[in-house]
Amino acid sequence: DTAVSQTPKYLVTQMGNDKSIKCEQNLGHDTMYWYKQDSKKFLKIMFSYNNKELIINETVPNRFSPKSPDKAHLNLHINSLELGDSAVYFCASRQEETQYFGPGTRLLVL
Amino acid sequence: KNEVEQSPQNLTAQEGEFITINCSYSVGISALHWLQQHPGGGIVSLFMLSSGKKKHGRLIATINIQEKHSSLHITASHPRDSAVYICAVRWPGNQFYFGTGTSLTVIP
């Protein structure tokens, strides 16, 4: 009965590959986010979706493309992975003012 | 310059000590959040504040809107409080900006 789940938990891949991270929330929330946490533990918002529509798209390379097939899912697809993409990616959903975070996906690009 | 500044960056305390972590922000906000990131990496939302003060167990969070400042206090600290505490502000709209975090270690 996990509230916000992400798959995979760990992802190790070569530079230049394309990969996807999936996020699902079973809380019925309208708003979902993707965040990136760098090696210094600094969290930064990447995207925000509200009811399947893109609300925020921060300065993120267009190699990153979010996709929301329905309100409960917000997936992150990354093309042509680069070394600097190595980070922990967190998905979150929000109801009113409380955010619920997924467990994170640790991406390592070699 | 980051829109959200936290201090201290690192904090070591003896078990039982009273702890204060500070957060300052530079623009008007609709809400401020305190988050806790456990050593295993999981993130939990502790408080959401738009004014005044909130208390949950040994944790107390306060905010001063005029001074653009919030504090998170932990009373009777315990080793299980060891974590990174992150301040996040929500701007009107859906934007969230995060502080750099305060890494707290409570020694038995």
Backbone of each chain as ProteinMPNN parsed JSONL, in Angstrom:
{"seq_chain_A": "DTAVSQTPKYLVTQMGNDKSIKCEQNLGHDTMYWYKQDSKKFLKIMFSYNNKELIINETVPNRFSPKSPDKAHLNLHINSLELGDSAVYFCASRQEETQYFGPGTRLLVL", "coords_chain_A": {"N_chain_A": [[0.825, -1.201, 0.0], [1.993, 1.179, -0.726], [2.407, 4.692, -0.932], [3.591, 6.53, -2.808], [5.339, 5.3, -5.406], [8.367, 4.302, -7.006], [10.085, 3.133, -9.855], [12.991, 2.034, -11.593], [14.651, 1.266, -8.423], [17.374, 1.483, -8.416], [19.622, 2.401, -10.992], [21.929, 1.721, -13.327], [23.871, 2.704, -15.984], [25.188, 3.121, -19.331], [26.818, 5.974, -20.777], [25.035, 7.862, -23.202], [22.94, 6.131, -23.535], [19.322, 5.559, -23.528], [16.896, 5.951, -21.055], [14.172, 5.133, -18.779], [12.308, 6.262, -15.955], [9.87, 5.242, -13.708], [6.911, 6.439, -12.093], [4.395, 6.154, -9.69], [1.419, 7.044, -8.017], [-0.882, 6.285, -5.441], [-2.671, 7.867, -4.195], [-4.577, 9.504, -5.134], [-3.99, 12.109, -5.774], [-3.802, 15.298, -7.471], [-1.56, 16.653, -8.321], [1.766, 16.209, -9.351], [5.332, 15.734, -9.111], [8.705, 15.911, -10.391], [11.896, 15.685, -9.016], [15.39, 16.474, -8.794], [18.169, 15.313, -7.05], [21.312, 16.31, -6.302], [24.826, 15.369, -5.993], [25.619, 16.752, -3.8], [23.457, 16.715, -2.228], [21.514, 18.547, -2.828], [18.284, 19.518, -3.525], [16.281, 19.933, -6.413], [13.654, 21.278, -8.299], [12.26, 19.729, -11.176], [10.096, 19.165, -12.941], [6.56, 19.81, -12.936], [3.378, 18.462, -12.776], [-0.092, 18.881, -13.228], [-2.969, 17.2, -12.914], [-2.432, 15.635, -15.231], [-1.384, 17.59, -16.889], [1.33, 19.621, -17.947], [2.788, 21.852, -15.754], [5.003, 23.166, -14.629], [8.17, 23.589, -15.991], [11.233, 23.468, -15.395], [14.548, 24.803, -16.005], [15.618, 22.489, -17.713], [17.469, 20.13, -19.546], [16.324, 19.322, -22.859], [16.56, 16.675, -23.257], [15.344, 15.394, -21.267], [12.207, 14.125, -20.746], [9.057, 14.338, -19.477], [6.24, 12.19, -18.934], [2.811, 11.802, -18.665], [0.595, 9.49, -18.436], [-1.786, 9.123, -17.124], [-3.578, 10.449, -14.27], [-2.414, 9.254, -12.083], [0.15, 8.545, -12.678], [3.45, 9.548, -13.408], [5.927, 9.583, -15.508], [9.45, 9.565, -16.238], [11.46, 10.169, -18.892], [14.668, 9.777, -20.203], [16.854, 10.833, -22.614], [19.879, 10.009, -24.399], [21.866, 9.782, -22.245], [24.019, 11.491, -19.967], [27.139, 11.906, -18.151], [26.773, 13.78, -16.139], [24.159, 13.481, -15.463], [23.933, 11.73, -13.468], [22.518, 11.111, -10.406], [20.122, 11.364, -7.702], [16.787, 10.768, -8.301], [13.719, 12.029, -7.44], [10.312, 11.382, -7.196], [7.218, 12.993, -6.477], [4.016, 13.517, -4.952], [1.306, 15.788, -4.463], [-1.09, 16.978, -2.166], [-3.128, 19.549, -1.407], [-1.178, 21.206, 0.812], [0.733, 19.323, 1.496], [3.429, 17.283, 0.661], [4.19, 14.136, -0.725], [6.75, 11.938, -0.907], [8.372, 9.775, -3.235], [10.543, 6.863, -2.963], [12.866, 7.405, -4.276], [15.103, 7.221, -7.083], [18.147, 5.956, -7.809], [20.406, 7.008, -10.007], [23.108, 6.127, -11.97], [25.45, 7.072, -14.23], [27.724, 5.759, -16.419]], "CA_chain_A": [[0.0, 0.0, 0.0], [2.911, 2.314, -0.817], [1.7, 5.863, -1.423], [4.272, 6.956, -4.02], [6.353, 4.293, -5.711], [9.213, 4.578, -8.158], [10.89, 2.011, -10.348], [13.645, 1.156, -10.622], [15.304, 1.931, -7.293], [18.745, 1.732, -8.841], [19.773, 2.315, -12.439], [23.302, 1.946, -13.754], [23.802, 2.624, -17.434], [26.291, 3.75, -20.056], [26.572, 7.255, -21.464], [24.434, 7.771, -24.52], [21.721, 5.315, -23.525], [18.027, 6.156, -23.178], [16.282, 5.198, -19.951], [12.957, 5.695, -18.182], [11.989, 6.021, -14.544], [8.413, 5.292, -13.571], [6.384, 6.89, -10.801], [2.959, 5.947, -9.526], [0.876, 7.371, -6.691], [-2.224, 5.732, -5.25], [-3.305, 8.754, -3.225], [-5.615, 10.303, -5.778], [-3.576, 13.516, -5.866], [-3.808, 15.879, -8.822], [-0.28, 17.267, -8.665], [2.956, 15.367, -9.194], [6.589, 16.422, -9.372], [10.0, 15.252, -10.444], [13.005, 16.444, -8.457], [16.719, 15.889, -8.912], [19.038, 15.603, -5.909], [22.682, 16.113, -6.767], [25.752, 14.692, -5.074], [25.702, 17.557, -2.577], [22.156, 16.552, -1.566], [20.665, 19.689, -3.103], [17.08, 19.158, -4.278], [15.851, 20.954, -7.356], [12.476, 20.841, -9.029], [12.443, 19.593, -12.616], [8.803, 19.264, -13.608], [5.356, 19.646, -12.147], [2.18, 18.163, -13.555], [-1.348, 18.936, -12.513], [-4.01, 16.493, -13.653], [-1.84, 15.209, -16.503], [-0.882, 18.697, -17.698], [2.591, 20.186, -17.501], [2.64, 23.171, -15.143], [6.332, 23.743, -14.472], [9.269, 22.925, -16.654], [12.407, 24.265, -15.066], [15.601, 24.755, -17.016], [16.069, 21.105, -17.773], [17.734, 19.803, -20.949], [15.182, 18.666, -23.495], [16.75, 15.209, -23.242], [14.436, 14.901, -20.229], [10.819, 14.338, -21.151], [8.08, 13.691, -18.613], [5.026, 11.735, -19.607], [1.783, 11.481, -17.678], [-0.488, 8.808, -19.146], [-2.997, 9.379, -16.347], [-3.32, 11.267, -13.085], [-1.671, 8.509, -11.059], [1.479, 8.202, -13.162], [4.299, 10.558, -14.049], [7.176, 8.894, -15.842], [10.532, 10.446, -16.701], [12.294, 9.527, -19.906], [15.908, 10.534, -20.417], [17.579, 10.42, -23.826], [21.311, 10.33, -24.52], [22.336, 10.037, -20.884], [25.356, 12.061, -19.776], [27.698, 11.653, -16.816], [26.2, 14.74, -15.188], [22.786, 13.102, -15.1], [24.011, 10.871, -12.275], [21.867, 11.797, -9.279], [18.931, 10.66, -7.218], [15.587, 11.409, -8.828], [12.569, 11.794, -6.581], [8.964, 11.729, -7.617], [6.381, 13.344, -5.332], [2.675, 13.994, -5.257], [0.896, 16.808, -3.484], [-2.485, 17.269, -1.902], [-3.079, 20.806, -0.675], [0.194, 21.657, 1.028], [1.626, 18.249, 1.929], [4.011, 16.477, -0.404], [4.555, 12.762, -0.4], [7.857, 11.609, -1.783], [8.753, 8.411, -3.523], [11.794, 6.454, -2.317], [14.021, 7.851, -5.042], [15.787, 6.335, -8.034], [19.563, 6.325, -7.856], [20.89, 6.82, -11.376], [24.55, 6.262, -12.152], [25.812, 7.004, -15.644], [29.155, 5.436, -16.504]], "C_chain_A": [[0.864, 1.257, 0.0], [2.208, 3.497, -1.465], [2.277, 6.321, -2.771], [5.397, 5.953, -4.285], [7.105, 4.674, -6.977], [9.914, 3.29, -8.557], [11.743, 2.488, -11.505], [14.197, 1.945, -9.44], [16.728, 2.327, -7.647], [18.827, 1.554, -10.351], [21.212, 2.676, -12.776], [23.336, 1.73, -15.254], [24.982, 3.348, -18.062], [25.858, 5.097, -20.611], [25.958, 7.011, -22.828], [23.166, 6.938, -24.574], [20.492, 6.151, -23.223], [17.407, 5.299, -22.086], [15.035, 5.901, -19.451], [12.867, 5.332, -16.713], [10.481, 6.197, -14.406], [8.02, 5.734, -12.173], [4.883, 6.684, -10.79], [2.552, 6.366, -8.122], [-0.564, 6.869, -6.607], [-3.029, 6.567, -4.262], [-4.419, 9.585, -3.832], [-5.266, 11.778, -5.912], [-3.559, 13.988, -7.319], [-2.43, 16.326, -9.28], [0.878, 16.313, -8.379], [4.189, 16.125, -9.664], [7.699, 15.415, -9.659], [11.04, 16.218, -9.903], [14.307, 15.696, -8.72], [17.524, 16.284, -7.682], [20.472, 15.277, -6.311], [23.561, 15.498, -5.677], [25.936, 15.466, -3.774], [24.369, 17.58, -1.842], [21.221, 17.735, -1.812], [19.51, 19.266, -4.008], [16.676, 20.289, -5.199], [14.659, 20.415, -8.138], [12.8, 20.759, -10.515], [11.124, 19.878, -13.342], [7.688, 19.188, -12.57], [4.195, 19.411, -13.105], [0.966, 18.32, -12.659], [-2.418, 18.296, -13.388], [-3.589, 16.201, -15.092], [-1.308, 16.347, -17.364], [0.368, 19.306, -17.096], [2.378, 21.604, -16.995], [3.99, 23.878, -15.071], [7.324, 22.897, -15.25], [10.484, 23.801, -16.416], [13.447, 24.116, -16.162], [16.24, 23.37, -16.998], [16.352, 20.804, -19.24], [16.561, 19.065, -21.585], [15.418, 17.178, -23.741], [15.826, 14.572, -22.199], [13.01, 15.175, -20.678], [9.889, 13.585, -20.194], [6.876, 13.244, -19.423], [4.033, 11.299, -18.538], [0.622, 10.817, -18.388], [-1.832, 8.947, -18.428], [-2.593, 10.074, -15.061], [-2.409, 10.577, -12.07], [-0.215, 8.24, -11.444], [2.177, 9.422, -13.753], [5.661, 9.925, -14.27], [8.182, 9.901, -16.392], [11.403, 9.673, -17.676], [13.505, 10.413, -20.165], [16.628, 9.961, -21.633], [19.058, 10.778, -23.704], [21.927, 10.698, -23.168], [23.774, 10.521, -20.855], [25.832, 11.799, -18.344], [27.043, 12.541, -15.754], [24.761, 14.443, -14.798], [22.772, 12.2, -13.871], [23.508, 11.659, -11.067], [20.806, 10.864, -8.722], [17.724, 11.447, -7.692], [14.406, 11.008, -7.946], [11.295, 12.236, -7.283], [8.185, 12.092, -6.36], [4.988, 13.682, -5.825], [2.251, 14.943, -4.148], [-0.612, 16.902, -3.405], [-2.512, 18.453, -0.975], [-1.615, 21.148, -0.443], [1.151, 20.562, 1.447], [2.112, 17.467, 0.726], [4.361, 15.096, 0.128], [5.599, 12.319, -1.42], [7.962, 10.109, -2.024], [10.102, 8.101, -2.905], [13.041, 6.894, -3.069], [14.54, 6.772, -5.978], [17.222, 6.827, -8.164], [20.115, 5.978, -9.227], [22.393, 7.067, -11.414], [24.862, 6.056, -13.636], [27.319, 6.82, -15.744], [29.729, 5.837, -17.857]], "O_chain_A": [[0.529, 2.261, 0.629], [1.487, 3.324, -2.447], [1.545, 6.479, -3.748], [6.299, 5.793, -3.462], [6.552, 5.284, -7.893], [10.285, 2.472, -7.714], [11.272, 3.273, -12.328], [14.203, 3.176, -9.469], [17.22, 3.375, -7.228], [18.184, 0.671, -10.919], [21.655, 3.8, -12.538], [22.886, 0.695, -15.747], [25.688, 4.101, -17.391], [24.679, 5.326, -20.878], [26.322, 6.063, -23.524], [22.403, 7.021, -25.537], [20.583, 7.279, -22.739], [17.393, 4.071, -22.179], [14.853, 7.1, -19.664], [13.285, 4.256, -16.285], [9.896, 7.155, -14.91], [8.709, 5.44, -11.196], [4.19, 6.999, -11.757], [3.254, 6.078, -7.153], [-1.349, 7.002, -7.545], [-3.932, 6.071, -3.588], [-5.128, 10.294, -3.118], [-6.147, 12.607, -6.14], [-3.338, 13.214, -8.25], [-2.154, 16.375, -10.478], [0.955, 15.698, -7.315], [4.107, 17.029, -10.496], [7.651, 14.257, -9.245], [11.074, 17.394, -10.265], [14.332, 14.472, -8.852], [17.558, 17.457, -7.311], [20.804, 14.133, -6.619], [23.091, 15.158, -4.592], [26.36, 14.903, -2.765], [24.178, 18.383, -0.928], [20.242, 17.91, -1.086], [19.715, 18.733, -5.098], [16.721, 21.46, -4.82], [14.648, 19.266, -8.577], [13.519, 21.602, -11.052], [11.058, 20.721, -14.236], [7.835, 18.601, -11.499], [4.064, 20.093, -14.121], [0.987, 17.944, -11.487], [-2.73, 18.794, -14.47], [-4.318, 16.495, -16.04], [-0.826, 16.099, -18.469], [0.459, 19.486, -15.882], [1.855, 22.457, -17.712], [4.099, 25.056, -15.413], [7.32, 21.668, -15.18], [10.728, 24.759, -17.149], [13.242, 23.385, -17.131], [17.261, 23.136, -16.351], [15.559, 21.181, -20.103], [15.886, 18.275, -20.925], [14.59, 16.502, -24.351], [15.56, 13.371, -22.24], [12.647, 16.318, -20.956], [9.928, 12.357, -20.111], [6.536, 13.833, -20.45], [4.363, 10.534, -17.633], [-0.258, 11.51, -18.899], [-2.888, 8.895, -19.059], [-1.407, 10.265, -14.793], [-1.718, 11.238, -11.295], [0.565, 7.759, -10.621], [1.584, 10.211, -14.489], [6.444, 9.755, -13.335], [7.813, 10.943, -16.935], [12.004, 8.657, -17.327], [13.387, 11.628, -20.324], [16.966, 8.779, -21.68], [19.434, 11.718, -23.003], [22.443, 11.801, -22.988], [24.63, 10.044, -21.601], [25.036, 11.51, -17.451], [26.794, 12.11, -14.627], [24.21, 15.084, -13.903], [21.713, 11.939, -13.3], [24.016, 12.737, -10.755], [20.616, 9.744, -9.194], [17.654, 12.661, -7.502], [14.131, 9.827, -7.736], [11.222, 13.312, -7.877], [8.461, 11.556, -5.287], [4.803, 14.084, -6.974], [2.777, 14.898, -3.036], [-1.315, 16.907, -4.416], [-1.978, 18.386, 0.132], [-0.877, 21.361, -1.405], [2.31, 20.861, 1.734], [1.325, 17.043, -0.119], [4.771, 14.93, 1.276], [5.359, 12.327, -2.627], [7.681, 9.294, -1.145], [10.748, 9.001, -2.368], [14.152, 6.77, -2.555], [14.432, 5.577, -5.703], [17.475, 7.96, -8.574], [20.272, 4.806, -9.569], [22.878, 8.096, -10.943], [24.573, 5.006, -14.211], [28.091, 7.623, -15.22], [30.918, 5.64, -18.106]]}, "seq_chain_B": "KNEVEQSPQNLTAQEGEFITINCSYSVGISALHWLQQHPGGGIVSLFMLSSGKKKHGRLIATINIQEKHSSLHITASHPRDSAVYICAVRWPGNQFYFGTGTSLTVIP", "coords_chain_B": {"N_chain_B": [[22.906, 33.166, -6.006], [21.092, 31.33, -3.644], [17.582, 30.997, -3.331], [16.658, 30.149, -0.934], [18.013, 29.926, 2.201], [19.772, 27.998, 4.512], [20.754, 27.378, 7.909], [22.532, 25.867, 10.65], [24.877, 24.345, 8.29], [25.89, 21.898, 9.009], [25.441, 20.001, 11.949], [26.192, 18.87, 15.119], [25.097, 17.206, 17.952], [24.668, 16.467, 21.435], [22.849, 13.752, 22.803], [19.659, 14.606, 24.011], [19.948, 17.331, 23.947], [18.684, 20.627, 23.072], [17.71, 21.598, 19.892], [18.156, 23.837, 17.187], [17.309, 24.75, 13.942], [17.733, 26.905, 11.235], [16.014, 28.829, 8.72], [16.007, 30.973, 6.001], [14.413, 33.033, 3.609], [14.028, 34.649, 0.41], [11.939, 35.839, -0.976], [8.405, 36.62, -1.263], [6.187, 34.113, -0.116], [3.914, 31.316, -0.467], [3.773, 29.176, 1.208], [5.726, 27.354, 3.613], [7.845, 24.58, 3.969], [9.05, 21.984, 6.07], [11.257, 19.354, 5.692], [12.359, 15.984, 6.206], [15.154, 14.071, 5.618], [16.05, 10.835, 5.701], [18.939, 8.849, 6.705], [18.926, 6.661, 4.97], [17.898, 7.743, 2.684], [15.181, 8.263, 2.166], [12.505, 10.644, 2.009], [10.575, 12.667, 4.115], [7.724, 14.572, 4.774], [7.578, 17.003, 7.225], [6.401, 19.377, 8.353], [4.057, 21.859, 7.266], [3.905, 25.276, 6.892], [2.236, 28.372, 7.014], [1.918, 30.456, 8.623], [2.674, 31.51, 12.002], [3.001, 28.896, 14.32], [3.784, 25.433, 14.66], [3.387, 22.227, 16.196], [4.658, 18.995, 16.675], [4.872, 16.272, 18.418], [8.12, 16.06, 19.564], [8.995, 17.991, 17.922], [9.049, 21.324, 16.792], [7.897, 23.921, 14.776], [8.368, 27.174, 13.566], [7.334, 30.248, 12.037], [8.126, 33.435, 10.712], [6.61, 35.667, 8.927], [7.002, 38.337, 8.168], [9.72, 38.737, 8.622], [10.696, 36.841, 6.943], [11.551, 34.255, 7.723], [12.156, 31.075, 9.178], [12.119, 28.634, 11.787], [13.186, 25.427, 12.888], [12.723, 23.441, 15.616], [14.048, 21.0, 17.799], [13.24, 19.253, 20.574], [14.734, 17.666, 23.423], [16.645, 15.954, 22.036], [17.369, 13.004, 20.095], [19.292, 10.12, 19.126], [17.941, 8.933, 16.94], [16.926, 11.095, 15.628], [18.829, 11.913, 13.917], [19.535, 13.062, 10.787], [19.03, 14.597, 7.552], [17.774, 17.802, 7.421], [15.521, 19.655, 5.616], [14.592, 22.734, 4.321], [11.895, 24.029, 2.522], [10.389, 26.216, 0.208], [7.288, 27.312, -1.014], [6.317, 28.978, -3.814], [3.797, 31.265, -5.011], [1.736, 29.618, -7.328], [3.137, 26.656, -8.603], [5.734, 26.326, -7.847], [8.52, 25.045, -6.121], [11.209, 25.744, -3.963], [14.29, 24.737, -2.625], [16.204, 24.631, 0.4], [19.695, 24.094, 1.174], [19.915, 22.156, 3.008], [20.329, 20.821, 6.332], [22.567, 18.926, 8.0], [22.115, 16.799, 10.561], [23.541, 15.304, 13.376], [23.033, 13.303, 16.099], [24.524, 12.463, 19.014], [24.82, 9.632, 21.092]], "CA_chain_B": [[22.428, 33.078, -4.626], [19.927, 30.495, -3.498], [16.434, 31.708, -2.781], [16.417, 29.634, 0.41], [19.274, 29.712, 2.901], [19.63, 27.287, 5.788], [21.926, 27.318, 8.783], [23.855, 25.61, 10.079], [24.923, 23.274, 7.285], [26.132, 20.663, 9.754], [25.188, 20.192, 13.374], [26.365, 17.689, 15.952], [24.568, 17.493, 19.276], [24.569, 15.353, 22.374], [21.475, 13.324, 23.076], [18.976, 15.392, 25.04], [20.091, 18.769, 23.69], [17.678, 21.361, 22.302], [18.325, 21.904, 18.598], [17.466, 24.807, 16.332], [17.767, 24.877, 12.555], [17.138, 28.13, 10.71], [15.77, 28.929, 7.289], [15.63, 32.305, 5.538], [14.084, 33.037, 2.192], [14.222, 36.005, -0.098], [10.771, 36.395, -1.658], [7.141, 36.247, -0.666], [5.871, 32.71, -0.374], [2.576, 30.91, -0.044], [3.925, 28.215, 2.301], [7.074, 26.853, 3.87], [7.83, 23.191, 4.405], [10.233, 21.327, 6.621], [11.337, 17.959, 5.28], [13.41, 15.21, 6.844], [15.673, 13.005, 4.76], [16.709, 9.842, 6.529], [20.21, 8.357, 6.146], [18.661, 5.744, 3.857], [17.53, 8.521, 1.507], [13.77, 8.583, 2.085], [12.144, 12.017, 2.397], [9.287, 12.75, 4.79], [7.271, 15.926, 5.039], [7.345, 17.171, 8.666], [5.484, 20.468, 8.603], [3.788, 22.923, 6.326], [3.559, 26.472, 7.655], [2.079, 29.651, 6.33], [2.003, 31.476, 9.674], [2.643, 31.049, 13.373], [3.794, 27.848, 14.942], [3.168, 24.112, 14.71], [4.112, 21.289, 17.072], [4.341, 17.586, 16.479], [5.772, 15.523, 19.298], [9.259, 16.856, 20.033], [9.352, 18.938, 16.871], [8.29, 22.571, 16.749], [8.296, 24.776, 13.662], [7.817, 28.524, 13.636], [7.609, 31.076, 10.872], [7.88, 34.862, 10.814], [6.412, 36.057, 7.529], [7.588, 39.664, 7.941], [11.178, 38.616, 8.576], [11.029, 35.8, 5.968], [12.424, 33.364, 8.476], [11.508, 29.979, 9.896], [13.003, 27.783, 12.586], [12.743, 24.095, 13.297], [13.315, 23.098, 16.902], [13.876, 19.629, 18.282], [13.478, 19.188, 22.014], [15.191, 16.352, 23.919], [17.081, 15.248, 20.822], [17.648, 11.573, 20.219], [20.05, 9.672, 17.949], [17.102, 8.643, 15.764], [16.656, 12.359, 14.938], [19.916, 12.158, 12.977], [18.991, 13.088, 9.429], [19.178, 15.915, 6.916], [16.527, 18.566, 7.5], [15.486, 20.52, 4.44], [13.562, 23.758, 4.27], [11.447, 24.259, 1.146], [9.35, 27.241, 0.141], [6.426, 27.221, -2.182], [5.899, 30.27, -4.335], [2.485, 31.198, -5.672], [1.931, 28.703, -8.452], [3.535, 25.338, -8.123], [7.175, 26.294, -7.687], [9.153, 24.772, -4.838], [12.644, 25.949, -3.896], [14.795, 24.032, -1.466], [17.469, 24.974, 1.014], [20.757, 23.106, 0.945], [19.818, 21.102, 4.01], [21.162, 20.808, 7.548], [22.856, 17.541, 8.39], [22.121, 16.709, 12.025], [23.98, 14.056, 14.005], [22.839, 13.321, 17.54], [25.405, 11.444, 19.586], [24.261, 9.105, 22.362]], "C_chain_B": [[21.153, 32.236, -4.595], [18.802, 31.29, -2.879], [16.162, 31.313, -1.335], [17.76, 29.319, 1.057], [18.999, 29.024, 4.231], [20.912, 27.388, 6.586], [21.568, 26.584, 10.068], [23.784, 24.531, 8.992], [25.081, 21.919, 7.952], [25.988, 20.955, 11.237], [25.356, 18.858, 14.088], [25.922, 18.047, 17.36], [24.63, 16.239, 20.138], [23.105, 15.009, 22.579], [20.882, 14.164, 24.206], [19.044, 16.886, 24.801], [18.9, 19.318, 22.898], [18.355, 21.856, 21.026], [17.478, 22.911, 17.838], [18.132, 24.838, 14.958], [17.008, 26.049, 11.952], [17.023, 28.117, 9.195], [15.344, 30.353, 6.966], [15.371, 32.251, 4.046], [13.95, 34.47, 1.709], [12.984, 36.623, -0.74], [9.5, 35.99, -0.915], [6.749, 34.839, -1.065], [4.425, 32.433, 0.01], [2.65, 29.896, 1.098], [5.382, 27.804, 2.435], [6.972, 25.451, 4.439], [9.138, 22.828, 5.083], [10.149, 19.848, 6.27], [12.476, 17.29, 6.041], [13.848, 14.122, 5.875], [16.512, 12.074, 5.62], [18.029, 9.413, 5.899], [20.013, 7.397, 4.982], [18.188, 6.44, 2.598], [16.073, 8.913, 1.417], [13.46, 9.972, 2.614], [10.731, 12.01, 2.971], [8.952, 14.214, 5.021], [6.933, 16.045, 6.523], [6.253, 18.202, 8.932], [5.253, 21.258, 7.325], [3.294, 24.114, 7.142], [3.262, 27.613, 6.711], [2.059, 30.793, 7.338], [2.15, 30.766, 11.009], [3.565, 29.885, 13.695], [3.037, 26.526, 14.86], [4.032, 23.188, 15.547], [3.662, 19.879, 16.758], [5.339, 16.784, 17.289], [6.878, 16.433, 19.807], [9.689, 17.911, 19.011], [8.43, 20.152, 16.921], [8.804, 23.38, 15.569], [7.601, 26.118, 13.811], [8.145, 29.26, 12.352], [7.273, 32.52, 11.18], [7.82, 35.393, 9.38], [7.095, 37.395, 7.232], [9.099, 39.586, 7.788], [11.634, 37.562, 7.578], [11.986, 34.778, 6.592], [11.597, 32.29, 9.167], [12.553, 29.219, 10.696], [12.346, 26.443, 12.851], [13.484, 23.755, 14.584], [13.054, 21.633, 17.21], [14.205, 19.636, 19.764], [13.905, 17.766, 22.388], [15.653, 15.474, 22.77], [17.535, 13.823, 21.119], [18.44, 11.141, 18.996], [19.183, 9.37, 16.73], [16.662, 9.916, 15.038], [17.742, 12.674, 13.913], [19.404, 11.995, 11.545], [19.401, 14.417, 8.799], [17.813, 16.58, 6.94], [16.564, 19.639, 6.416], [14.31, 21.469, 4.548], [13.179, 23.962, 2.801], [10.353, 25.312, 1.167], [8.563, 27.064, -1.141], [6.001, 28.624, -2.576], [4.492, 30.152, -4.87], [2.62, 30.491, -7.017], [2.401, 27.394, -7.872], [5.013, 25.215, -7.825], [7.596, 25.989, -6.262], [10.647, 25.064, -4.963], [13.143, 25.415, -2.571], [16.05, 24.673, -0.92], [18.458, 23.84, 0.791], [20.76, 22.014, 2.009], [20.742, 21.314, 5.188], [21.332, 19.366, 7.963], [23.035, 17.469, 9.898], [22.586, 15.326, 12.466], [23.805, 14.206, 15.502], [23.596, 12.133, 18.121], [24.833, 10.947, 20.915], [25.09, 9.549, 23.563]], "O_chain_B": [[20.255, 32.414, -5.418], [19.022, 32.142, -2.019], [15.514, 32.053, -0.595], [18.548, 28.538, 0.524], [18.104, 29.42, 4.978], [22.007, 27.472, 6.031], [20.43, 26.664, 10.531], [22.749, 23.889, 8.807], [24.492, 20.925, 7.527], [26.367, 22.024, 11.715], [24.749, 17.854, 13.716], [26.327, 19.076, 17.9], [24.643, 15.114, 19.639], [22.236, 15.88, 22.533], [21.529, 14.398, 25.226], [18.272, 17.639, 25.395], [18.217, 18.596, 22.172], [19.43, 22.453, 21.071], [16.249, 22.846, 17.844], [19.353, 24.938, 14.839], [15.797, 26.175, 12.13], [17.814, 27.489, 8.491], [14.422, 30.882, 7.586], [16.031, 31.514, 3.313], [13.778, 35.392, 2.507], [12.979, 37.82, -1.024], [9.528, 35.121, -0.043], [6.953, 34.422, -2.205], [3.795, 33.217, 0.72], [1.701, 29.766, 1.871], [6.163, 27.897, 1.488], [6.122, 25.169, 5.283], [10.203, 23.315, 4.705], [9.14, 19.183, 6.504], [13.43, 17.944, 6.463], [13.029, 13.351, 5.374], [17.535, 12.463, 6.184], [18.226, 9.588, 4.696], [20.861, 7.332, 4.091], [18.083, 5.808, 1.547], [15.74, 9.823, 0.657], [14.089, 10.426, 3.57], [9.814, 11.427, 2.394], [9.812, 14.999, 5.42], [6.105, 15.291, 7.034], [5.294, 17.927, 9.654], [6.104, 21.324, 6.439], [2.392, 23.987, 7.97], [3.961, 27.8, 5.715], [2.171, 31.961, 6.963], [1.808, 29.592, 11.148], [4.754, 29.902, 13.376], [1.812, 26.493, 14.974], [5.252, 23.341, 15.605], [2.474, 19.598, 16.599], [6.498, 16.633, 16.903], [6.602, 17.467, 20.416], [10.656, 18.638, 19.237], [7.214, 20.032, 17.071], [10.014, 23.51, 15.382], [6.416, 26.195, 14.136], [9.113, 28.936, 11.664], [6.266, 32.808, 11.826], [8.844, 35.545, 8.714], [7.695, 37.567, 6.171], [9.69, 40.266, 6.949], [12.836, 37.395, 7.374], [13.061, 34.488, 6.066], [10.502, 32.545, 9.669], [13.726, 29.172, 10.323], [11.131, 26.338, 13.016], [14.714, 23.78, 14.633], [11.983, 21.099, 16.92], [15.318, 19.983, 20.16], [13.492, 16.794, 21.756], [15.121, 14.384, 22.555], [18.004, 13.493, 22.208], [18.283, 11.731, 17.927], [19.639, 9.533, 15.598], [16.088, 9.836, 13.952], [17.59, 13.605, 13.122], [18.911, 10.936, 11.156], [20.04, 15.251, 9.44], [16.816, 15.988, 6.526], [17.51, 20.42, 6.319], [13.182, 21.062, 4.83], [14.053, 24.055, 1.939], [9.489, 25.3, 2.044], [9.1, 26.718, -2.193], [5.408, 29.359, -1.787], [4.033, 29.046, -5.156], [3.559, 30.769, -7.763], [2.071, 27.074, -6.73], [5.503, 24.114, -7.574], [7.099, 26.593, -5.312], [11.278, 24.68, -5.948], [12.515, 25.607, -1.53], [16.868, 25.198, -1.676], [18.106, 22.773, 0.288], [21.524, 21.054, 1.914], [21.808, 21.914, 5.057], [20.357, 18.668, 8.244], [23.993, 18.015, 10.445], [22.086, 14.308, 11.988], [24.359, 15.122, 16.109], [23.35, 10.977, 17.777], [24.414, 11.742, 21.756], [24.768, 9.201, 24.699]]}, "name": "protein", "num_of_chains": 2, "seq": "DTAVSQTPKYLVTQMGNDKSIKCEQNLGHDTMYWYKQDSKKFLKIMFSYNNKELIINETVPNRFSPKSPDKAHLNLHINSLELGDSAVYFCASRQEETQYFGPGTRLLVLKNEVEQSPQNLTAQEGEFITINCSYSVGISALHWLQQHPGGGIVSLFMLSSGKKKHGRLIATINIQEKHSSLHITASHPRDSAVYICAVRWPGNQFYFGTGTSLTVIP"}
